[in-house]
């Protein structure tokens, strides 16, 4: 199997890379942290990967994405599973969220995965099929305090990737949306604060979340089964069901969520 994972220098992406390496897969990993990424690729080889390739890249470079997809595809002669996991969050109110921040978050969280999917789709179709996955969030299911741009970007992923599935499932393209709640990753550490500064700390909710390794096992199982969506987390996931069946209650509860 040939797997490509973005956001792979830490957290869920790193854990998934190691899981597939232990299965003997060919693993391509991407993030904007070159040194950490190369260390992940080396560990993948140590865990038994048939091959591992680090492709450092900043997803804000929209013009470079077609070339990145070509490099990933050529690394081991194709990609069976592309998992768009990279993302950036925020910790600012609507008033304190500049349009520059909105555009930056949308570029990384939404436009980059869309561009990657569009670039790899013809290759997968020619190869007879493939699997495309993207990390969303429970914040992509309902509005979440201090996450206006982040939540918007994750909502948008549902619209695009559900349409992708509807159009191309008959032609062998599987699509899975990975919907994490609280997982112990660095996403809150790297989140953007007022003025675009780095938040610089792990939120208590994040610190008490599911481990990346447990998350990776749930995610890989969902990929194996060809699931349309996988919820990853603990008790916080109940909000997804409250939103579905009791939207008014969800709206009231969302105002009380401790978002940091």
C-alpha positions as protocol buffer text, in pm:
chain_id: "A"
residue {
  index: 1
  type: UNK
  ca { x: 0 y: 0 z: 0 }
}
residue {
  index: 2
  type: UNK
  ca { x: 118 y: 353 z: -78 }
}
residue {
  index: 3
  type: UNK
  ca { x: 6 y: 621 z: 167 }
}
residue {
  index: 4
  type: UNK
  ca { x: 56 y: 998 z: 168 }
}
residue {
  index: 5
  type: UNK
  ca { x: -15 y: 1193 z: 487 }
}
residue {
  index: 6
  type: UNK
  ca { x: 5 y: 1569 z: 538 }
}
residue {
  index: 7
  type: UNK
  ca { x: 50 y: 1727 z: 879 }
}
residue {
  index: 8
  type: UNK
  ca { x: 273 y: 1429 z: 952 }
}
residue {
  index: 9
  type: UNK
  ca { x: 545 y: 1583 z: 1169 }
}
residue {
  index: 10
  type: UNK
  ca { x: 337 y: 1548 z: 1487 }
}
residue {
  index: 11
  type: UNK
  ca { x: 2 y: 1445 z: 1633 }
}
residue {
  index: 12
  type: UNK
  ca { x: -250 y: 1241 z: 1437 }
}
residue {
  index: 13
  type: UNK
  ca { x: -51 y: 1256 z: 1114 }
}
residue {
  index: 14
  type: UNK
  ca { x: 269 y: 1129 z: 1274 }
}
residue {
  index: 15
  type: UNK
  ca { x: 85 y: 849 z: 1456 }
}
residue {
  index: 16
  type: UNK
  ca { x: -88 y: 742 z: 1134 }
}
residue {
  index: 17
  type: UNK
  ca { x: 245 y: 740 z: 950 }
}
residue {
  index: 18
  type: UNK
  ca { x: 393 y: 502 z: 1207 }
}
residue {
  index: 19
  type: UNK
  ca { x: 85 y: 280 z: 1202 }
}
residue {
  index: 20
  type: UNK
  ca { x: 106 y: 235 z: 825 }
}
residue {
  index: 21
  type: UNK
  ca { x: 483 y: 192 z: 845 }
}
residue {
  index: 22
  type: UNK
  ca { x: 431 y: -99 z: 1085 }
}
residue {
  index: 23
  type: UNK
  ca { x: 196 y: -251 z: 827 }
}
residue {
  index: 24
  type: UNK
  ca { x: 480 y: -244 z: 574 }
}
residue {
  index: 25
  type: UNK
  ca { x: 333 y: 32 z: 358 }
}
residue {
  index: 26
  type: UNK
  ca { x: 518 y: 285 z: 146 }
}
residue {
  index: 27
  type: UNK
  ca { x: 476 y: 612 z: 334 }
}
residue {
  index: 28
  type: UNK
  ca { x: 507 y: 968 z: 203 }
}
residue {
  index: 29
  type: UNK
  ca { x: 491 y: 1237 z: 472 }
}
residue {
  index: 30
  type: UNK
  ca { x: 445 y: 1612 z: 435 }
}
residue {
  index: 31
  type: UNK
  ca { x: 453 y: 1910 z: 671 }
}
residue {
  index: 32
  type: UNK
  ca { x: 623 y: 2249 z: 687 }
}
residue {
  index: 33
  type: UNK
  ca { x: 866 y: 2135 z: 959 }
}
residue {
  index: 34
  type: UNK
  ca { x: 1148 y: 1979 z: 758 }
}
residue {
  index: 35
  type: UNK
  ca { x: 1370 y: 1855 z: 1039 }
}
residue {
  index: 36
  type: UNK
  ca { x: 1086 y: 1690 z: 1231 }
}
residue {
  index: 37
  type: UNK
  ca { x: 945 y: 1547 z: 910 }
}
residue {
  index: 38
  type: UNK
  ca { x: 1272 y: 1383 z: 810 }
}
residue {
  index: 39
  type: UNK
  ca { x: 1292 y: 1228 z: 1157 }
}
residue {
  index: 40
  type: UNK
  ca { x: 941 y: 1086 z: 1109 }
}
residue {
  index: 41
  type: UNK
  ca { x: 1040 y: 936 z: 772 }
}
residue {
  index: 42
  type: UNK
  ca { x: 1347 y: 776 z: 932 }
}
residue {
  index: 43
  type: UNK
  ca { x: 1133 y: 629 z: 1210 }
}
residue {
  index: 44
  type: UNK
  ca { x: 889 y: 493 z: 952 }
}
residue {
  index: 45
  type: UNK
  ca { x: 1174 y: 296 z: 797 }
}
residue {
  index: 46
  type: UNK
  ca { x: 1270 y: 172 z: 1141 }
}
residue {
  index: 47
  type: UNK
  ca { x: 913 y: 58 z: 1202 }
}
residue {
  index: 48
  type: UNK
  ca { x: 917 y: -153 z: 885 }
}
residue {
  index: 49
  type: UNK
  ca { x: 790 y: 73 z: 608 }
}
residue {
  index: 50
  type: UNK
  ca { x: 864 y: -62 z: 260 }
}
residue {
  index: 51
  type: UNK
  ca { x: 981 y: 292 z: 182 }
}
residue {
  index: 52
  type: UNK
  ca { x: 949 y: 639 z: 334 }
}
residue {
  index: 53
  type: UNK
  ca { x: 980 y: 979 z: 171 }
}
residue {
  index: 54
  type: UNK
  ca { x: 971 y: 1320 z: 339 }
}
residue {
  index: 55
  type: UNK
  ca { x: 825 y: 1599 z: 125 }
}
residue {
  index: 56
  type: UNK
  ca { x: 848 y: 1926 z: 322 }
}
residue {
  index: 57
  type: UNK
  ca { x: 598 y: 2184 z: 200 }
}
residue {
  index: 58
  type: UNK
  ca { x: 412 y: 2492 z: 318 }
}
residue {
  index: 59
  type: UNK
  ca { x: 45 y: 2456 z: 222 }
}
residue {
  index: 60
  type: UNK
  ca { x: 16 y: 2835 z: 195 }
}
residue {
  index: 61
  type: UNK
  ca { x: 205 y: 2795 z: -134 }
}
residue {
  index: 62
  type: UNK
  ca { x: -104 y: 2737 z: -348 }
}
residue {
  index: 63
  type: UNK
  ca { x: 89 y: 2753 z: -675 }
}
residue {
  index: 64
  type: UNK
  ca { x: 320 y: 2474 z: -565 }
}
residue {
  index: 65
  type: UNK
  ca { x: 52 y: 2216 z: -485 }
}
residue {
  index: 66
  type: UNK
  ca { x: 31 y: 2053 z: -832 }
}
residue {
  index: 67
  type: UNK
  ca { x: 407 y: 1997 z: -822 }
}
residue {
  index: 68
  type: UNK
  ca { x: 384 y: 1858 z: -468 }
}
residue {
  index: 69
  type: UNK
  ca { x: 116 y: 1609 z: -576 }
}
residue {
  index: 70
  type: UNK
  ca { x: 336 y: 1501 z: -868 }
}
residue {
  index: 71
  type: UNK
  ca { x: 631 y: 1443 z: -635 }
}
residue {
  index: 72
  type: UNK
  ca { x: 420 y: 1239 z: -394 }
}
residue {
  index: 73
  type: UNK
  ca { x: 273 y: 1032 z: -678 }
}
residue {
  index: 74
  type: UNK
  ca { x: 615 y: 966 z: -829 }
}
residue {
  index: 75
  type: UNK
  ca { x: 787 y: 882 z: -498 }
}
residue {
  index: 76
  type: UNK
  ca { x: 677 y: 517 z: -506 }
}
residue {
  index: 77
  type: UNK
  ca { x: 484 y: 493 z: -831 }
}
residue {
  index: 78
  type: UNK
  ca { x: 137 y: 604 z: -722 }
}
residue {
  index: 79
  type: UNK
  ca { x: -73 y: 675 z: -413 }
}
residue {
  index: 80
  type: UNK
  ca { x: -348 y: 445 z: -284 }
}
residue {
  index: 81
  type: UNK
  ca { x: -449 y: 665 z: 11 }
}
residue {
  index: 82
  type: UNK
  ca { x: -405 y: 1040 z: 37 }
}
residue {
  index: 83
  type: UNK
  ca { x: -486 y: 1168 z: 384 }
}
residue {
  index: 84
  type: UNK
  ca { x: -512 y: 1550 z: 404 }
}
residue {
  index: 85
  type: UNK
  ca { x: -461 y: 1596 z: 775 }
}
residue {
  index: 86
  type: UNK
  ca { x: -267 y: 1924 z: 802 }
}
residue {
  index: 87
  type: UNK
  ca { x: -446 y: 2219 z: 956 }
}
residue {
  index: 88
  type: UNK
  ca { x: -421 y: 2535 z: 1161 }
}
residue {
  index: 89
  type: UNK
  ca { x: -655 y: 2667 z: 1429 }
}
residue {
  index: 90
  type: UNK
  ca { x: -718 y: 2994 z: 1614 }
}
residue {
  index: 91
  type: UNK
  ca { x: -811 y: 3133 z: 1955 }
}
residue {
  index: 92
  type: UNK
  ca { x: -977 y: 3465 z: 1866 }
}
residue {
  index: 93
  type: UNK
  ca { x: -1326 y: 3614 z: 1874 }
}
residue {
  index: 94
  type: UNK
  ca { x: -1494 y: 3729 z: 1553 }
}
residue {
  index: 95
  type: UNK
  ca { x: -1397 y: 4091 z: 1635 }
}
residue {
  index: 96
  type: UNK
  ca { x: -1032 y: 3995 z: 1687 }
}
residue {
  index: 97
  type: UNK
  ca { x: -1008 y: 3774 z: 1379 }
}
residue {
  index: 98
  type: UNK
  ca { x: -863 y: 3971 z: 1090 }
}
residue {
  index: 99
  type: UNK
  ca { x: -954 y: 3888 z: 732 }
}
residue {
  index: 100
  type: UNK
  ca { x: -587 y: 3803 z: 681 }
}
residue {
  index: 101
  type: UNK
  ca { x: -622 y: 3535 z: 949 }
}
residue {
  index: 102
  type: UNK
  ca { x: -946 y: 3407 z: 795 }
}
residue {
  index: 103
  type: UNK
  ca { x: -779 y: 3374 z: 456 }
}
residue {
  index: 104
  type: UNK
  ca { x: -470 y: 3205 z: 600 }
}
residue {
  index: 105
  type: UNK
  ca { x: -676 y: 2946 z: 785 }
}
residue {
  index: 106
  type: UNK
  ca { x: -898 y: 2883 z: 484 }
}
residue {
  index: 107
  type: UNK
  ca { x: -594 y: 2847 z: 259 }
}
residue {
  index: 108
  type: UNK
  ca { x: -436 y: 2576 z: 475 }
}
residue {
  index: 109
  type: UNK
  ca { x: -748 y: 2397 z: 600 }
}
residue {
  index: 110
  type: UNK
  ca { x: -973 y: 2415 z: 294 }
}
residue {
  index: 111
  type: UNK
  ca { x: -816 y: 2534 z: -31 }
}
residue {
  index: 112
  type: UNK
  ca { x: -502 y: 2319 z: 5 }
}
residue {
  index: 113
  type: UNK
  ca { x: -690 y: 1987 z: 54 }
}
residue {
  index: 114
  type: UNK
  ca { x: -927 y: 2080 z: -228 }
}
residue {
  index: 115
  type: UNK
  ca { x: -636 y: 2156 z: -461 }
}
residue {
  index: 116
  type: UNK
  ca { x: -463 y: 1833 z: -362 }
}
residue {
  index: 117
  type: UNK
  ca { x: -777 y: 1630 z: -424 }
}
residue {
  index: 118
  type: UNK
  ca { x: -834 y: 1790 z: -762 }
}
residue {
  index: 119
  type: UNK
  ca { x: -472 y: 1728 z: -863 }
}
residue {
  index: 120
  type: UNK
  ca { x: -460 y: 1364 z: -755 }
}
residue {
  index: 121
  type: UNK
  ca { x: -809 y: 1267 z: -873 }
}
residue {
  index: 122
  type: UNK
  ca { x: -725 y: 1219 z: -1245 }
}
residue {
  index: 123
  type: UNK
  ca { x: -427 y: 1004 z: -1151 }
}
residue {
  index: 124
  type: UNK
  ca { x: -637 y: 785 z: -922 }
}
residue {
  index: 125
  type: UNK
  ca { x: -909 y: 750 z: -1185 }
}
residue {
  index: 126
  type: UNK
  ca { x: -654 y: 644 z: -1444 }
}
residue {
  index: 127
  type: UNK
  ca { x: -513 y: 393 z: -1194 }
}
residue {
  index: 128
  type: UNK
  ca { x: -858 y: 244 z: -1140 }
}
residue {
  index: 129
  type: UNK
  ca { x: -945 y: 402 z: -807 }
}
residue {
  index: 130
  type: UNK
  ca { x: -808 y: 533 z: -481 }
}
residue {
  index: 131
  type: UNK
  ca { x: -890 y: 664 z: -137 }
}
residue {
  index: 132
  type: UNK
  ca { x: -896 y: 1032 z: -35 }
}
residue {
  index: 133
  type: UNK
  ca { x: -941 y: 1138 z: 327 }
}
residue {
  index: 134
  type: UNK
  ca { x: -949 y: 1474 z: 504 }
}
residue {
  index: 135
  type: UNK
  ca { x: -944 y: 1577 z: 869 }
}
residue {
  index: 136
  type: UNK
  ca { x: -1242 y: 1791 z: 964 }
}
residue {
  index: 137
  type: UNK
  ca { x: -1344 y: 1852 z: 1327 }
}
residue {
  index: 138
  type: UNK
  ca { x: -1647 y: 1851 z: 1551 }
}
residue {
  index: 139
  type: UNK
  ca { x: -1608 y: 2228 z: 1509 }
}
residue {
  index: 140
  type: UNK
  ca { x: -1705 y: 2159 z: 1149 }
}
residue {
  index: 141
  type: UNK
  ca { x: -2043 y: 2032 z: 1270 }
}
residue {
  index: 142
  type: UNK
  ca { x: -2145 y: 2334 z: 1477 }
}
residue {
  index: 143
  type: UNK
  ca { x: -2017 y: 2683 z: 1561 }
}
residue {
  index: 144
  type: UNK
  ca { x: -1752 y: 2681 z: 1833 }
}
residue {
  index: 145
  type: UNK
  ca { x: -1633 y: 2980 z: 2042 }
}
residue {
  index: 146
  type: UNK
  ca { x: -1300 y: 3137 z: 1938 }
}
residue {
  index: 147
  type: UNK
  ca { x: -1294 y: 2929 z: 1618 }
}
residue {
  index: 148
  type: UNK
  ca { x: -1489 y: 3134 z: 1361 }
}
residue {
  index: 149
  type: UNK
  ca { x: -1243 y: 3084 z: 1072 }
}
residue {
  index: 150
  type: UNK
  ca { x: -1136 y: 2735 z: 1180 }
}
residue {
  index: 151
  type: UNK
  ca { x: -1495 y: 2616 z: 1216 }
}
residue {
  index: 152
  type: UNK
  ca { x: -1584 y: 2770 z: 879 }
}
residue {
  index: 153
  type: UNK
  ca { x: -1296 y: 2592 z: 707 }
}
residue {
  index: 154
  type: UNK
  ca { x: -1398 y: 2258 z: 855 }
}
residue {
  index: 155
  type: UNK
  ca { x: -1765 y: 2306 z: 758 }
}
residue {
  index: 156
  type: UNK
  ca { x: -1650 y: 2374 z: 403 }
}
residue {
  index: 157
  type: UNK
  ca { x: -1456 y: 2048 z: 385 }
}
residue {
  index: 158
  type: UNK
  ca { x: -1780 y: 1854 z: 432 }
}
residue {
  index: 159
  type: UNK
  ca { x: -1940 y: 2022 z: 132 }
}
residue {
  index: 160
  type: UNK
  ca { x: -1650 y: 1956 z: -102 }
}
residue {
  index: 161
  type: UNK
  ca { x: -1554 y: 1603 z: 0 }
}
residue {
  index: 162
  type: UNK
  ca { x: -1912 y: 1476 z: 29 }
}
residue {
  index: 163
  type: UNK
  ca { x: -1967 y: 1603 z: -326 }
}
residue {
  index: 164
  type: UNK
  ca { x: -1646 y: 1435 z: -439 }
}
residue {
  index: 165
  type: UNK
  ca { x: -1774 y: 1107 z: -298 }
}
residue {
  index: 166
  type: UNK
  ca { x: -2116 y: 1145 z: -459 }
}
residue {
  index: 167
  type: UNK
  ca { x: -1965 y: 1209 z: -800 }
}
residue {
  index: 168
  type: UNK
  ca { x: -1680 y: 961 z: -807 }
}
residue {
  index: 169
  type: UNK
  ca { x: -1768 y: 666 z: -581 }
}
residue {
  index: 170
  type: UNK
  ca { x: -1904 y: 478 z: -885 }
}
residue {
  index: 171
  type: UNK
  ca { x: -1560 y: 517 z: -1044 }
}
residue {
  index: 172
  type: UNK
  ca { x: -1368 y: 368 z: -755 }
}
residue {
  index: 173
  type: UNK
  ca { x: -1287 y: 676 z: -546 }
}
residue {
  index: 174
  type: UNK
  ca { x: -1345 y: 627 z: -174 }
}
residue {
  index: 175
  type: UNK
  ca { x: -1371 y: 933 z: 51 }
}
residue {
  index: 176
  type: UNK
  ca { x: -1348 y: 941 z: 431 }
}
residue {
  index: 177
  type: UNK
  ca { x: -1396 y: 1244 z: 653 }
}
residue {
  index: 178
  type: UNK
  ca { x: -1208 y: 1219 z: 983 }
}
residue {
  index: 179
  type: UNK
  ca { x: -1389 y: 1418 z: 1253 }
}
residue {
  index: 180
  type: UNK
  ca { x: -1179 y: 1454 z: 1570 }
}
residue {
  index: 181
  type: UNK
  ca { x: -1296 y: 1596 z: 1897 }
}
residue {
  index: 182
  type: UNK
  ca { x: -1024 y: 1647 z: 2155 }
}
residue {
  index: 183
  type: UNK
  ca { x: -703 y: 1466 z: 2067 }
}
residue {
  index: 184
  type: UNK
  ca { x: -369 y: 1528 z: 2241 }
}
residue {
  index: 185
  type: UNK
  ca { x: -193 y: 1714 z: 1960 }
}
residue {
  index: 186
  type: UNK
  ca { x: -10 y: 2045 z: 1919 }
}
residue {
  index: 187
  type: UNK
  ca { x: -292 y: 2214 z: 1728 }
}
residue {
  index: 188
  type: UNK
  ca { x: -374 y: 2449 z: 2016 }
}
residue {
  index: 189
  type: UNK
  ca { x: -4 y: 2529 z: 2066 }
}
residue {
  index: 190
  type: UNK
  ca { x: 29 y: 2645 z: 1704 }
}
residue {
  index: 191
  type: UNK
  ca { x: -314 y: 2812 z: 1690 }
}
residue {
  index: 192
  type: UNK
  ca { x: -328 y: 3179 z: 1597 }
}
residue {
  index: 193
  type: UNK
  ca { x: -398 y: 3437 z: 1865 }
}
residue {
  index: 194
  type: UNK
  ca { x: -493 y: 3804 z: 1826 }
}
residue {
  index: 195
  type: UNK
  ca { x: -261 y: 3971 z: 1578 }
}
residue {
  index: 196
  type: UNK
  ca { x: -155 y: 3636 z: 1431 }
}
residue {
  index: 197
  type: UNK
  ca { x: 76 y: 3544 z: 1720 }
}
residue {
  index: 198
  type: UNK
  ca { x: 115 y: 3180 z: 1818 }
}
residue {
  index: 199
  type: UNK
  ca { x: -113 y: 3068 z: 2104 }
}
residue {
  index: 200
  type: UNK
  ca { x: 188 y: 2886 z: 2248 }
}
residue {
  index: 201
  type: UNK
  ca { x: 21 y: 2650 z: 2491 }
}
residue {
  index: 202
  type: UNK
  ca { x: -186 y: 2335 z: 2496 }
}
residue {
  index: 203
  type: UNK
  ca { x: -544 y: 2385 z: 2602 }
}
residue {
  index: 204
  type: UNK
  ca { x: -659 y: 2178 z: 2902 }
}
residue {
  index: 205
  type: UNK
  ca { x: -926 y: 2007 z: 2691 }
}
residue {
  index: 206
  type: UNK
  ca { x: -663 y: 1909 z: 2436 }
}
residue {
  index: 207
  type: UNK
  ca { x: -424 y: 1788 z: 2705 }
}
residue {
  index: 208
  type: UNK
  ca { x: -690 y: 1555 z: 2842 }
}
residue {
  index: 209
  type: UNK
  ca { x: -794 y: 1425 z: 2503 }
}
residue {
  index: 210
  type: UNK
  ca { x: -750 y: 1096 z: 2323 }
}
residue {
  index: 211
  type: UNK
  ca { x: -390 y: 998 z: 2247 }
}
residue {
  index: 212
  type: UNK
  ca { x: -273 y: 1035 z: 1885 }
}
residue {
  index: 213
  type: UNK
  ca { x: -197 y: 662 z: 1879 }
}
residue {
  index: 214
  type: UNK
  ca { x: -551 y: 568 z: 1978 }
}
residue {
  index: 215
  type: UNK
  ca { x: -683 y: 818 z: 1726 }
}
residue {
  index: 216
  type: UNK
  ca { x: -466 y: 667 z: 1452 }
}
residue {
  index: 217
  type: UNK
  ca { x: -601 y: 318 z: 1522 }
}
residue {
  index: 218
  type: UNK
  ca { x: -961 y: 438 z: 1493 }
}
residue {
  index: 219
  type: UNK
  ca { x: -882 y: 630 z: 1176 }
}
residue {
  index: 220
  type: UNK
  ca { x: -699 y: 344 z: 1006 }
}
residue {
  index: 221
  type: UNK
  ca { x: -982 y: 105 z: 1094 }
}
residue {
  index: 222
  type: UNK
  ca { x: -1229 y: 345 z: 931 }
}
residue {
  index: 223
  type: UNK
  ca { x: -1009 y: 365 z: 621 }
}
residue {
  index: 224
  type: UNK
  ca { x: -990 y: -15 z: 607 }
}
residue {
  index: 225
  type: UNK
  ca { x: -1369 y: -37 z: 619 }
}
residue {
  index: 226
  type: UNK
  ca { x: -1419 y: 240 z: 364 }
}
residue {
  index: 227
  type: UNK
  ca { x: -1626 y: 445 z: 607 }
}
residue {
  index: 228
  type: UNK
  ca { x: -1770 y: 776 z: 494 }
}
residue {
  index: 229
  type: UNK
  ca { x: -1688 y: 940 z: 828 }
}
residue {
  index: 230
  type: UNK
  ca { x: -1518 y: 852 z: 1154 }
}
residue {
  index: 231
  type: UNK
  ca { x: -1568 y: 1036 z: 1482 }
}
residue {
  index: 232
  type: UNK
  ca { x: -1251 y: 1037 z: 1693 }
}
residue {
  index: 233
  type: UNK
  ca { x: -1253 y: 1139 z: 2056 }
}
residue {
  index: 234
  type: UNK
  ca { x: -1433 y: 1078 z: 2383 }
}
residue {
  index: 235
  type: UNK
  ca { x: -1741 y: 1217 z: 2556 }
}
residue {
  index: 236
  type: UNK
  ca { x: -1721 y: 1548 z: 2368 }
}
residue {
  index: 237
  type: UNK
  ca { x: -1844 y: 1364 z: 2057 }
}
residue {
  index: 238
  type: UNK
  ca { x: -2193 y: 1358 z: 2210 }
}
residue {
  index: 239
  type: UNK
  ca { x: -2226 y: 1715 z: 2079 }
}
residue {
  index: 240
  type: UNK
  ca { x: -2237 y: 1581 z: 1723 }
}
residue {
  index: 241
  type: UNK
  ca { x: -2547 y: 1378 z: 1808 }
}
residue {
  index: 242
  type: UNK
  ca { x: -2704 y: 1661 z: 2008 }
}
residue {
  index: 243
  type: UNK
  ca { x: -2661 y: 1884 z: 1703 }
}
residue {
  index: 244
  type: UNK
  ca { x: -2826 y: 1621 z: 1482 }
}
residue {
  index: 245
  type: UNK
  ca { x: -3129 y: 1551 z: 1700 }
}
residue {
  index: 246
  type: UNK
  ca { x: -3158 y: 1860 z: 1925 }
}
residue {
  index: 247
  type: UNK
  ca { x: -3014 y: 2157 z: 1734 }
}
residue {
  index: 248
  type: UNK
  ca { x: -3162 y: 2415 z: 1971 }
}
residue {
  index: 249
  type: UNK
  ca { x: -2999 y: 2249 z: 2270 }
}
residue {
  index: 250
  type: UNK
  ca { x: -2670 y: 2232 z: 2081 }
}
residue {
  index: 251
  type: UNK
  ca { x: -2688 y: 2607 z: 2015 }
}
residue {
  index: 252
  type: UNK
  ca { x: -2736 y: 2676 z: 2386 }
}
residue {
  index: 253
  type: UNK
  ca { x: -2462 y: 2436 z: 2494 }
}
residue {
  index: 254
  type: UNK
  ca { x: -2211 y: 2573 z: 2243 }
}
residue {
  index: 255
  type: UNK
  ca { x: -2225 y: 2909 z: 2421 }
}
residue {
  index: 256
  type: UNK
  ca { x: -2108 y: 2739 z: 2741 }
}
residue {
  index: 257
  type: UNK
  ca { x: -1823 y: 2536 z: 2595 }
}
residue {
  index: 258
  type: UNK
  ca { x: -1484 y: 2600 z: 2754 }
}
residue {
  index: 259
  type: UNK
  ca { x: -1297 y: 2668 z: 2434 }
}
residue {
  index: 260
  type: UNK
  ca { x: -949 y: 2705 z: 2585 }
}
